Amino acid sequence: MLAAALPAADFDALATPLVWAEADGRIRDCNLAFARWLGVGRRRLLEQPLAALEVEGETLRQALREPGDDSDAPLRLRRLALAFLGGEPRFADAWVTRAADGGVLLEAHPVDEFPGADPTLAMPLALSAALRGLAHELRNPLAGLKGAAQLLARRAGDGETEELVALVGSEVGRLSALVDQLLSPQAPQPHRPLNIHGVLEQVLRLAEADAGWAVRMVRDYDPSLPELLGDADRLTQAIWNLVRNAIQAGAANVTLRTRAALGARIGDEVHAMALRLEVVDDGRGVPGDLVEQIFLPLVSGRPDGSGLGLALAQQVAREHRGALVYRSRPGHTVFTLQLPFPPLDAASALPADAPAGTGPSEAPASP
């Protein structure tokens, strides 16, 4: 076995996570770095199937099935998602080396959930000017939509129609505000306490009006979450962009999931607790040639796409001291928005005059 070449103490001195398995695929041992990386005690990993650690896909399982000998070159597996018994996924590029007796050594090199540096920091000034030009061209059609919505509101004869017309008017107003902000940037609005599930309920209404019965929207909320400090309109826009992308990628099911993450690291800061909001869909996934450019403005995987939705969502995350990351393969894409919760003393010191919104529910949304 490969691990027999060095004493266990030498492996424990290494910072690189290492794990080795017998020919039957069960973990024989690992070094301390691997156990710490997964956040589990070493003994709990022993005798577990190595392939069972893979959270998504069959990449590792297929690699373990392939026959090999000690003369084979190591096999590289890109961006494995590994976790122990439902824990938080850890991402790594891995090297798999097989011994003559069929045993396997896996060497993990941890990587960020979103690969590469933040591309939005590289947006040139010329692109900002192009966006301002686009905003100027949008003003006239938005004014026409607003007038049409006002006329429809006067003719609406039932409650459901009135509600839909009011939704159109509300969204036109929000888009007009975004256009004004692009043309005349202003200081961000003060963040106020809000119920994130109220924001999500607004997004669900937009999704139902846009997709109807074609897409099943599922709520998976944690009702115990505290209030967040933020801008409800900006968050609504960002999350709606994520959901709309999922719908346009051919998803049949879209899930909005909220959870609390303790000791969350966002950028260079560690927060006692953060919101982990996931938009999960079963659509086509992110095209392979756009993996490292997906958050750049004007980059889109659709011929009719504007390429502005994800760039704006990334900007909103940054405005809230958060981060937007993703992982994707065909049939399973997850965009994760992480936002820090305020310390308890800071939250109680601010006026809670923002609407709390609809309470959480786990039932599927229906139009």
KEKE-3310 file (N, C-alpha, C; in steps of 0.2 Angstrom, whole numbers, plus 5000, padded with zeros to 4 digits):
npx = (5004:5002:5003:5011:5024:5029:5030:5016:5017:5024:5015:5005:5012:5011:5003:4995:4979:4977:4971:4969:4964:4958:4959:4946:4939:4936:4940:4956:4965:4969:4978:4980:4977:4968:4956:4954:4951:4939:4931:4929:4932:4946:4945:4931:4931:4937:4936:4925:4916:4926:4921:4909:4911:4909:4900:4892:4889:4898:4912:4923:4919:4919:4932:4938:4934:4941:4953:4970:4988:5004:5012:5005:5001:4997:4980:4971:4957:4946:4939:4932:4918:4917:4911:4907:4894:4883:4888:4895:4899:4916:4928:4939:4953:4959:4972:4973:4981:4985:4989:4999:4992:4979:4975:4972:4978:4973:4975:4971:4969:4963:4951:4942:4924:4919:4928:4943:4948:4938:4929:4922:4929:4937:4931:4931:4931:4925:4915:4907:4902:4895:4885:4878:4874:4865:4855:4850:4843:4833:4824:4813:4804:4801:4794:4783:4778:4774:4764:4754:4752:4745:4734:4728:4726:4715:4705:4704:4694:4693:4699:4711:4716:4719:4729:4739:4741:4745:4757:4765:4766:4773:4785:4790:4792:4802:4812:4814:4819:4832:4837:4838:4848:4859:4861:4863:4872:4869:4871:4871:4855:4851:4853:4841:4832:4826:4815:4821:4813:4802:4806:4809:4797:4791:4799:4795:4782:4784:4791:4780:4771:4779:4783:4772:4763:4774:4786:4790:4790:4799:4798:4810:4813:4821:4813:4818:4827:4836:4832:4838:4850:4847:4844:4829:4823:4834:4839:4828:4829:4841:4840:4829:4835:4843:4834:4826:4836:4838:4825:4826:4836:4830:4825:4814:4811:4814:4822:4821:4831:4835:4847:4856:4873:4886:4900:4905:4915:4917:4925:4938:4934:4927:4912:4901:4888:4880:4868:4864:4859:4852:4849:4843:4842:4837:4841:4849:4862:4878:4886:4901:4911:4909:4912:4922:4918:4906:4900:4904:4899:4888:4891:4884:4875:4865:4858:4849:4851:4855:4866:4867:4861:4868:4879:4874:4868:4879:4885:4875:4877:4889:4887:4880:4890:4893:4894:4893:4892:4894:4890:4890:4883:4876:4859:4860:4862:4868:4867:4874:4870:4878:4876:4881:4873:4868:4877:4869:4867:4869:4858:4847:4848:4843:4830:4815:4807:4805:4795:4790:4786:4780:4778:4789:4788:4786:4779:4776:4776:4762:4755)
npy = (4994:5012:5021:5014:5017:5028:5034:5036:5048:5056:5059:5066:5078:5085:5098:5096:5089:5071:5055:5038:5022:5005:4991:4988:5000:5006:5017:5017:5025:5042:5058:5071:5083:5081:5076:5087:5096:5092:5093:5083:5070:5059:5046:5043:5043:5031:5015:5019:5021:5027:5033:5037:5050:5059:5073:5077:5071:5058:5057:5054:5041:5034:5035:5027:5015:5011:5001:4999:5001:5001:5008:5017:5034:5048:5052:5066:5074:5086:5099:5092:5089:5086:5079:5074:5064:5072:5085:5102:5105:5103:5109:5103:5101:5086:5073:5056:5042:5025:5010:4994:4984:4988:4997:5015:5031:5047:5064:5079:5096:5110:5121:5137:5139:5146:5147:5155:5173:5187:5192:5204:5215:5218:5226:5237:5255:5259:5250:5253:5266:5261:5254:5265:5271:5261:5261:5274:5272:5264:5271:5277:5266:5261:5271:5271:5258:5260:5270:5262:5252:5260:5263:5251:5247:5255:5249:5237:5223:5213:5205:5197:5202:5215:5213:5208:5218:5228:5222:5223:5237:5239:5233:5240:5252:5249:5245:5257:5265:5258:5261:5275:5275:5270:5280:5292:5290:5287:5288:5273:5266:5267:5252:5242:5233:5217:5204:5190:5180:5187:5194:5184:5179:5189:5187:5174:5177:5184:5175:5165:5173:5174:5161:5153:5137:5130:5129:5122:5129:5129:5131:5131:5134:5141:5144:5150:5160:5175:5193:5202:5214:5225:5230:5229:5230:5230:5217:5209:5211:5205:5192:5188:5189:5178:5167:5169:5166:5153:5148:5151:5143:5131:5124:5113:5112:5123:5128:5137:5140:5143:5144:5145:5149:5145:5154:5159:5162:5175:5182:5191:5191:5184:5179:5178:5172:5169:5172:5158:5157:5148:5145:5133:5123:5112:5113:5116:5120:5129:5135:5126:5135:5147:5146:5153:5166:5170:5180:5192:5207:5208:5196:5181:5165:5164:5167:5178:5184:5197:5198:5205:5201:5192:5199:5211:5204:5200:5212:5217:5208:5211:5224:5221:5216:5203:5188:5180:5164:5149:5133:5120:5108:5099:5098:5100:5114:5126:5142:5151:5163:5172:5181:5192:5191:5204:5208:5205:5216:5227:5224:5226:5240:5247:5254:5244:5246:5241:5231:5215:5204:5189:5174:5159:5144:5127:5122:5118:5132:5138:5145)
npz = (5000:4997:5007:5016:5014:5021:5038:5048:5056:5048:5037:5044:5047:5035:5026:5016:5012:5014:5009:5010:5003:5004:4992:4991:4991:5003:5017:5023:5031:5035:5034:5047:5041:5031:5038:5046:5036:5031:5043:5053:5064:5063:5066:5063:5050:5046:5038:5030:5014:5002:4990:4994:5000:4990:4985:4974:4958:4949:4948:4956:4960:4948:4944:4954:4950:4939:4933:4937:4939:4949:4940:4933:4929:4940:4942:4938:4945:4943:4954:4964:4975:4991:5006:5023:5028:5025:5029:5026:5010:5004:4992:4980:4969:4964:4966:4961:4965:4960:4968:4966:4972:4971:4980:4984:4984:4988:4985:4990:4984:4991:4984:4980:4982:4971:4956:4953:4953:4958:4944:4942:4947:4937:4927:4914:4912:4900:4898:4909:4904:4892:4899:4904:4893:4888:4898:4896:4884:4889:4895:4889:4884:4897:4902:4894:4897:4911:4909:4902:4912:4922:4915:4913:4926:4930:4922:4927:4933:4942:4958:4956:4943:4946:4956:4948:4939:4948:4952:4940:4939:4950:4947:4936:4941:4950:4940:4933:4944:4944:4932:4933:4943:4936:4927:4935:4947:4965:4982:4992:4998:5016:5025:5032:5045:5039:5034:5027:5021:5017:5006:4998:4995:4987:4976:4972:4968:4957:4949:4948:4940:4929:4924:4926:4927:4922:4928:4944:4959:4974:4991:5004:5019:5033:5047:5059:5057:5061:5059:5044:5039:5027:5009:5004:4991:4982:4985:4981:4967:4964:4968:4961:4948:4949:4950:4938:4928:4931:4927:4913:4909:4907:4918:4927:4941:4954:4968:4983:4996:5013:5026:5041:5043:5053:5060:5048:5034:5024:5011:5018:5030:5045:5051:5065:5062:5047:5033:5022:5007:4995:4978:4969:4955:4942:4929:4913:4917:4919:4905:4899:4893:4899:4913:4921:4918:4921:4929:4923:4916:4902:4898:4892:4892:4883:4867:4867:4878:4891:4899:4911:4922:4932:4935:4941:4952:4959:4962:4971:4981:4986:4990:5002:5010:5007:4998:4982:4975:4965:4960:4947:4936:4922:4925:4939:4947:4958:4965:4977:4989:5001:5016:5029:5046:5057:5072:5088:5096:5087:5078:5087:5089:5079:5070:5067:5054:5042:5031:5037:5029:5021:5031:5033:5023:5019:5008:4991:4979:4970:4955)
capx = (5000:5006:5004:5016:5031:5031:5027:5010:5018:5026:5009:5002:5016:5010:4997:4990:4975:4978:4967:4971:4959:4960:4956:4938:4937:4935:4946:4961:4968:4970:4981:4976:4975:4962:4951:4952:4948:4932:4928:4927:4937:4949:4942:4925:4932:4940:4931:4919:4918:4929:4917:4903:4912:4908:4893:4889:4892:4901:4918:4927:4917:4921:4940:4940:4932:4945:4959:4977:4994:5008:5016:5000:5002:4991:4974:4968:4950:4945:4934:4928:4914:4917:4908:4905:4887:4878:4891:4896:4904:4923:4929:4946:4956:4962:4976:4972:4986:4983:4995:4999:4988:4973:4974:4972:4980:4970:4978:4967:4971:4957:4950:4936:4918:4919:4935:4946:4947:4931:4930:4919:4934:4941:4926:4934:4927:4921:4909:4902:4899:4890:4879:4874:4870:4859:4850:4847:4839:4828:4820:4806:4800:4799:4789:4777:4775:4771:4757:4750:4750:4741:4727:4725:4723:4708:4700:4704:4688:4693:4705:4717:4719:4721:4735:4744:4743:4749:4764:4768:4767:4779:4792:4792:4795:4809:4817:4815:4824:4838:4839:4840:4854:4864:4862:4865:4873:4868:4873:4866:4850:4853:4851:4836:4830:4821:4814:4823:4808:4797:4810:4809:4790:4790:4802:4790:4776:4787:4792:4774:4769:4783:4783:4766:4764:4779:4791:4788:4794:4799:4801:4814:4815:4823:4809:4821:4832:4834:4831:4844:4851:4849:4840:4824:4822:4840:4840:4823:4831:4847:4837:4825:4839:4845:4828:4825:4841:4836:4819:4828:4840:4826:4823:4808:4811:4818:4821:4824:4833:4838:4850:4861:4880:4890:4907:4906:4920:4916:4931:4943:4931:4924:4906:4898:4882:4878:4863:4866:4853:4853:4844:4844:4838:4838:4841:4855:4869:4882:4890:4908:4916:4908:4913:4925:4916:4898:4898:4906:4893:4887:4892:4878:4875:4859:4858:4845:4853:4858:4872:4868:4858:4872:4884:4870:4867:4886:4886:4871:4880:4895:4884:4878:4896:4892:4897:4889:4896:4890:4893:4885:4884:4869:4854:4860:4865:4867:4869:4873:4871:4880:4876:4881:4868:4871:4877:4863:4867:4868:4851:4842:4848:4841:4822:4813:4801:4804:4790:4793:4785:4777:4782:4792:4784:4790:4775:4778:4772:4758:4752)
capy = (5000:5018:5024:5011:5020:5033:5033:5040:5055:5060:5061:5071:5084:5088:5102:5094:5083:5065:5049:5032:5017:4998:4989:4988:5007:5008:5021:5014:5030:5048:5062:5076:5089:5078:5076:5094:5100:5089:5095:5077:5066:5054:5039:5042:5041:5024:5010:5022:5020:5034:5036:5040:5057:5064:5075:5078:5068:5051:5058:5050:5034:5031:5034:5021:5009:5010:4996:5002:4998:5006:5012:5022:5041:5050:5054:5072:5075:5093:5102:5087:5091:5081:5080:5068:5063:5078:5091:5107:5103:5106:5108:5102:5098:5080:5068:5049:5037:5018:5005:4988:4980:4990:5003:5021:5037:5053:5070:5085:5103:5114:5127:5140:5136:5149:5147:5161:5179:5190:5196:5210:5220:5220:5229:5243:5261:5259:5246:5258:5270:5257:5253:5271:5272:5256:5264:5280:5269:5260:5276:5278:5260:5260:5276:5268:5253:5263:5273:5256:5249:5264:5263:5244:5247:5258:5245:5230:5221:5208:5206:5194:5206:5221:5211:5207:5225:5231:5219:5226:5244:5239:5231:5245:5257:5247:5246:5264:5267:5256:5265:5282:5274:5270:5287:5297:5286:5290:5285:5267:5267:5264:5246:5242:5226:5214:5197:5188:5176:5192:5196:5178:5178:5193:5184:5169:5180:5186:5168:5162:5177:5173:5154:5149:5130:5127:5127:5120:5133:5125:5134:5127:5140:5140:5149:5152:5164:5182:5198:5204:5221:5226:5234:5224:5231:5227:5210:5206:5211:5200:5185:5187:5187:5171:5163:5170:5163:5146:5146:5152:5137:5125:5121:5111:5113:5128:5128:5143:5137:5147:5141:5149:5146:5148:5155:5159:5166:5179:5186:5190:5192:5178:5181:5173:5169:5172:5168:5155:5157:5144:5144:5126:5121:5106:5115:5114:5122:5135:5132:5126:5140:5153:5145:5159:5173:5170:5186:5198:5211:5207:5189:5177:5159:5163:5172:5184:5186:5203:5197:5209:5199:5190:5205:5215:5200:5200:5219:5218:5204:5215:5230:5219:5213:5196:5185:5176:5159:5144:5126:5119:5103:5098:5095:5102:5121:5130:5148:5152:5170:5172:5188:5191:5193:5209:5206:5206:5223:5231:5223:5229:5247:5250:5254:5239:5249:5238:5226:5208:5200:5183:5169:5154:5138:5122:5119:5121:5137:5137:5151)
capz = (5000:4996:5014:5020:5012:5026:5044:5049:5058:5042:5034:5049:5047:5029:5026:5010:5014:5010:5012:5006:5004:5002:4985:4991:4991:5010:5019:5028:5035:5032:5038:5051:5037:5028:5043:5048:5030:5031:5049:5056:5067:5059:5067:5060:5042:5045:5035:5026:5007:5000:4985:4998:5002:4985:4986:4968:4952:4949:4945:4960:4960:4941:4945:4958:4947:4934:4935:4937:4943:4951:4935:4930:4931:4944:4938:4941:4946:4945:4957:4968:4980:4996:5013:5027:5031:5025:5031:5021:5004:5003:4985:4979:4964:4968:4962:4963:4963:4962:4969:4962:4976:4970:4984:4981:4988:4985:4987:4989:4984:4991:4980:4982:4979:4965:4954:4951:4956:4956:4938:4941:4948:4931:4922:4912:4912:4894:4899:4913:4899:4888:4903:4905:4886:4888:4903:4893:4879:4892:4899:4885:4884:4903:4903:4891:4901:4917:4907:4901:4918:4925:4911:4915:4933:4930:4919:4930:4935:4948:4962:4953:4938:4950:4959:4943:4936:4953:4951:4934:4940:4955:4944:4931:4945:4952:4935:4932:4949:4943:4926:4936:4947:4932:4924:4940:4953:4971:4988:4993:5003:5022:5026:5037:5046:5035:5034:5020:5018:5014:5000:4994:4993:4982:4971:4970:4965:4950:4946:4946:4935:4923:4922:4927:4929:4918:4933:4951:4964:4981:4997:5009:5023:5040:5050:5065:5055:5063:5053:5041:5038:5019:5005:5001:4983:4979:4986:4977:4961:4964:4969:4955:4942:4949:4948:4931:4925:4931:4922:4906:4908:4906:4924:4929:4948:4957:4976:4987:5002:5018:5031:5045:5043:5059:5059:5040:5031:5018:5009:5023:5037:5048:5054:5069:5059:5041:5029:5017:5003:4989:4973:4966:4949:4938:4922:4909:4920:4916:4899:4901:4891:4903:4920:4924:4916:4921:4933:4920:4913:4895:4896:4893:4888:4878:4861:4868:4885:4891:4902:4916:4928:4937:4937:4946:4958:4962:4965:4977:4987:4988:4994:5008:5013:5006:4992:4978:4972:4962:4957:4942:4931:4919:4930:4946:4948:4965:4966:4985:4992:5008:5019:5036:5050:5061:5079:5091:5099:5082:5076:5091:5090:5073:5069:5062:5051:5036:5032:5039:5024:5023:5035:5029:5022:5015:5003:4984:4977:4964:4953)
cpx = (5004:5008:5010:5023:5033:5027:5021:5011:5021:5020:5006:5006:5014:5003:4992:4986:4976:4974:4969:4966:4962:4957:4949:4935:4935:4942:4950:4963:4968:4975:4977:4973:4968:4956:4949:4949:4941:4928:4925:4933:4940:4946:4935:4925:4934:4934:4925:4921:4921:4925:4911:4904:4910:4901:4889:4893:4895:4908:4923:4925:4919:4929:4942:4938:4937:4951:4965:4982:4999:5013:5011:5002:4996:4986:4971:4961:4949:4938:4929:4924:4914:4914:4907:4898:4883:4881:4892:4901:4910:4925:4937:4948:4960:4967:4975:4978:4985:4989:4994:4993:4980:4971:4974:4974:4977:4973:4974:4970:4965:4957:4943:4930:4917:4926:4937:4944:4940:4932:4927:4923:4937:4937:4929:4929:4923:4915:4904:4898:4894:4884:4875:4870:4864:4853:4846:4841:4832:4822:4813:4802:4797:4793:4782:4773:4771:4764:4752:4747:4745:4734:4724:4722:4716:4703:4699:4697:4687:4699:4711:4720:4722:4728:4741:4746:4747:4757:4768:4770:4773:4785:4794:4795:4802:4814:4818:4820:4831:4841:4842:4847:4860:4866:4865:4866:4872:4871:4868:4861:4853:4850:4846:4834:4825:4820:4816:4817:4803:4800:4808:4801:4788:4793:4798:4784:4778:4788:4785:4771:4772:4783:4777:4767:4770:4785:4788:4793:4793:4802:4804:4817:4817:4819:4813:4826:4831:4833:4838:4844:4852:4844:4835:4823:4828:4841:4834:4826:4837:4844:4833:4829:4841:4840:4826:4830:4840:4830:4822:4833:4836:4824:4816:4806:4816:4817:4824:4825:4837:4841:4854:4868:4884:4897:4909:4911:4918:4921:4936:4940:4927:4918:4903:4892:4881:4872:4866:4860:4855:4847:4846:4840:4841:4839:4848:4862:4872:4886:4898:4913:4915:4909:4916:4924:4909:4896:4901:4900:4894:4889:4886:4878:4869:4860:4855:4846:4856:4865:4873:4865:4863:4877:4880:4869:4874:4887:4882:4874:4886:4893:4882:4884:4896:4895:4892:4893:4891:4894:4888:4888:4877:4865:4855:4865:4863:4870:4868:4875:4872:4880:4876:4875:4872:4872:4871:4862:4866:4861:4846:4842:4845:4833:4820:4807:4801:4799:4793:4792:4781:4781:4784:4787:4787:4785:4777:4773:4768:4755:4745)
cpy = (5006:5021:5021:5013:5025:5032:5038:5047:5059:5063:5067:5078:5088:5092:5100:5088:5077:5060:5043:5026:5010:4997:4989:4994:5010:5012:5018:5019:5037:5052:5067:5081:5087:5079:5083:5098:5098:5091:5089:5074:5061:5048:5038:5041:5034:5019:5013:5022:5027:5037:5040:5048:5062:5066:5075:5074:5061:5051:5053:5042:5030:5030:5028:5015:5007:5006:5000:4998:5003:5010:5017:5029:5043:5053:5060:5073:5083:5095:5097:5091:5086:5083:5074:5069:5069:5085:5096:5104:5106:5104:5108:5099:5092:5076:5061:5045:5030:5014:4998:4983:4982:4996:5010:5027:5043:5059:5076:5092:5107:5120:5130:5138:5139:5150:5153:5167:5182:5194:5202:5216:5222:5224:5236:5249:5262:5255:5250:5263:5267:5256:5259:5272:5267:5259:5270:5277:5266:5265:5276:5272:5259:5265:5274:5263:5255:5266:5267:5253:5253:5264:5256:5244:5250:5254:5238:5229:5216:5209:5203:5199:5212:5219:5211:5214:5229:5229:5222:5233:5244:5238:5236:5251:5255:5247:5253:5267:5264:5260:5272:5281:5274:5276:5292:5293:5290:5286:5279:5269:5264:5257:5245:5234:5223:5207:5194:5184:5181:5193:5190:5177:5183:5190:5178:5171:5182:5180:5165:5166:5176:5167:5151:5142:5127:5125:5127:5124:5130:5130:5129:5132:5137:5145:5153:5158:5171:5187:5200:5211:5222:5230:5229:5224:5228:5219:5206:5206:5206:5193:5183:5185:5180:5166:5163:5166:5155:5144:5146:5146:5131:5121:5119:5112:5118:5128:5134:5140:5142:5143:5146:5145:5149:5148:5155:5164:5169:5184:5185:5191:5185:5181:5176:5169:5173:5168:5165:5153:5154:5144:5138:5125:5115:5107:5113:5115:5127:5132:5132:5131:5146:5152:5151:5166:5175:5177:5192:5201:5209:5200:5185:5171:5158:5169:5179:5187:5193:5203:5202:5207:5196:5195:5209:5211:5200:5207:5220:5214:5208:5221:5228:5215:5206:5194:5180:5171:5154:5138:5124:5113:5102:5095:5097:5109:5124:5136:5150:5160:5170:5180:5187:5194:5199:5206:5208:5213:5228:5231:5227:5237:5250:5249:5248:5241:5246:5232:5219:5203:5193:5178:5163:5148:5133:5119:5122:5127:5136:5144:5152)
cpz = (5000:5003:5018:5019:5017:5032:5044:5051:5053:5038:5038:5049:5040:5030:5021:5013:5010:5013:5007:5008:5001:4995:4985:4991:4998:5013:5024:5033:5031:5037:5042:5046:5033:5032:5045:5042:5030:5037:5053:5059:5063:5060:5064:5053:5041:5043:5031:5019:5005:4995:4988:5000:4996:4985:4980:4963:4954:4947:4949:4960:4953:4941:4949:4955:4942:4936:4934:4940:4945:4946:4932:4933:4935:4940:4942:4940:4948:4949:4960:4973:4985:5003:5016:5030:5031:5027:5025:5016:5005:4996:4985:4972:4967:4963:4965:4960:4965:4963:4966:4966:4975:4975:4981:4986:4984:4989:4985:4989:4985:4987:4982:4979:4972:4962:4952:4955:4954:4950:4937:4943:4942:4926:4920:4912:4906:4895:4904:4908:4895:4892:4904:4899:4886:4893:4900:4888:4882:4895:4895:4885:4891:4905:4900:4894:4907:4915:4906:4907:4922:4922:4913:4922:4934:4927:4922:4934:4941:4952:4959:4948:4941:4953:4954:4940:4941:4953:4945:4935:4945:4952:4939:4935:4948:4946:4933:4937:4947:4937:4929:4940:4942:4929:4929:4947:4960:4977:4990:4999:5010:5023:5032:5039:5042:5036:5027:5017:5015:5007:4995:4991:4987:4975:4968:4966:4958:4946:4943:4940:4928:4920:4922:4930:4926:4923:4940:4955:4971:4986:5002:5014:5030:5044:5056:5063:5058:5057:5051:5040:5030:5016:5002:4993:4980:4979:4982:4970:4960:4964:4963:4949:4943:4947:4941:4927:4925:4927:4915:4904:4907:4912:4925:4936:4950:4964:4979:4994:5007:5024:5035:5044:5049:5058:5052:5039:5025:5016:5015:5030:5039:5052:5059:5066:5052:5038:5024:5013:4997:4984:4969:4961:4946:4930:4918:4912:4916:4911:4901:4899:4895:4911:4923:4922:4917:4925:4929:4916:4905:4893:4897:4889:4883:4873:4863:4875:4885:4895:4908:4923:4934:4939:4942:4953:4962:4966:4971:4983:4990:4992:5001:5012:5012:5000:4988:4974:4969:4961:4952:4938:4928:4924:4937:4946:4954:4965:4974:4986:4999:5011:5026:5040:5055:5068:5082:5093:5093:5079:5080:5092:5084:5073:5064:5059:5044:5036:5033:5033:5026:5026:5030:5028:5018:5009:4996:4982:4971:4962:4954)
residu = (MET:LEU:ALA:ALA:ALA:LEU:PRO:ALA:ALA:ASP:PHE:ASP:ALA:LEU:ALA:THR:PRO:LEU:VAL:TRP:ALA:GLU:ALA:ASP:GLY:ARG:ILE:ARG:ASP:CYS:ASN:LEU:ALA:PHE:ALA:ARG:TRP:LEU:GLY:VAL:GLY:ARG:ARG:ARG:LEU:LEU:GLU:GLN:PRO:LEU:ALA:ALA:LEU:GLU:VAL:GLU:GLY:GLU:THR:LEU:ARG:GLN:ALA:LEU:ARG:GLU:PRO:GLY:ASP:ASP:SER:ASP:ALA:PRO:LEU:ARG:LEU:ARG:ARG:LEU:ALA:LEU:ALA:PHE:LEU:GLY:GLY:GLU:PRO:ARG:PHE:ALA:ASP:ALA:TRP:VAL:THR:ARG:ALA:ALA:ASP:GLY:GLY:VAL:LEU:LEU:GLU:ALA:HIS:PRO:VAL:ASP:GLU:PHE:PRO:GLY:ALA:ASP:PRO:THR:LEU:ALA:MET:PRO:LEU:ALA:LEU:SER:ALA:ALA:LEU:ARG:GLY:LEU:ALA:HIS:GLU:LEU:ARG:ASN:PRO:LEU:ALA:GLY:LEU:LYS:GLY:ALA:ALA:GLN:LEU:LEU:ALA:ARG:ARG:ALA:GLY:ASP:GLY:GLU:THR:GLU:GLU:LEU:VAL:ALA:LEU:VAL:GLY:SER:GLU:VAL:GLY:ARG:LEU:SER:ALA:LEU:VAL:ASP:GLN:LEU:LEU:SER:PRO:GLN:ALA:PRO:GLN:PRO:HIS:ARG:PRO:LEU:ASN:ILE:HIS:GLY:VAL:LEU:GLU:GLN:VAL:LEU:ARG:LEU:ALA:GLU:ALA:ASP:ALA:GLY:TRP:ALA:VAL:ARG:MET:VAL:ARG:ASP:TYR:ASP:PRO:SER:LEU:PRO:GLU:LEU:LEU:GLY:ASP:ALA:ASP:ARG:LEU:THR:GLN:ALA:ILE:TRP:ASN:LEU:VAL:ARG:ASN:ALA:ILE:GLN:ALA:GLY:ALA:ALA:ASN:VAL:THR:LEU:ARG:THR:ARG:ALA:ALA:LEU:GLY:ALA:ARG:ILE:GLY:ASP:GLU:VAL:HIS:ALA:MET:ALA:LEU:ARG:LEU:GLU:VAL:VAL:ASP:ASP:GLY:ARG:GLY:VAL:PRO:GLY:ASP:LEU:VAL:GLU:GLN:ILE:PHE:LEU:PRO:LEU:VAL:SER:GLY:ARG:PRO:ASP:GLY:SER:GLY:LEU:GLY:LEU:ALA:LEU:ALA:GLN:GLN:VAL:ALA:ARG:GLU:HIS:ARG:GLY:ALA:LEU:VAL:TYR:ARG:SER:ARG:PRO:GLY:HIS:THR:VAL:PHE:THR:LEU:GLN:LEU:PRO:PHE:PRO:PRO:LEU:ASP:ALA:ALA:SER:ALA:LEU:PRO:ALA:ASP:ALA:PRO:ALA:GLY:THR:GLY:PRO:SER:GLU:ALA:PRO:ALA:SER:PRO)
# end
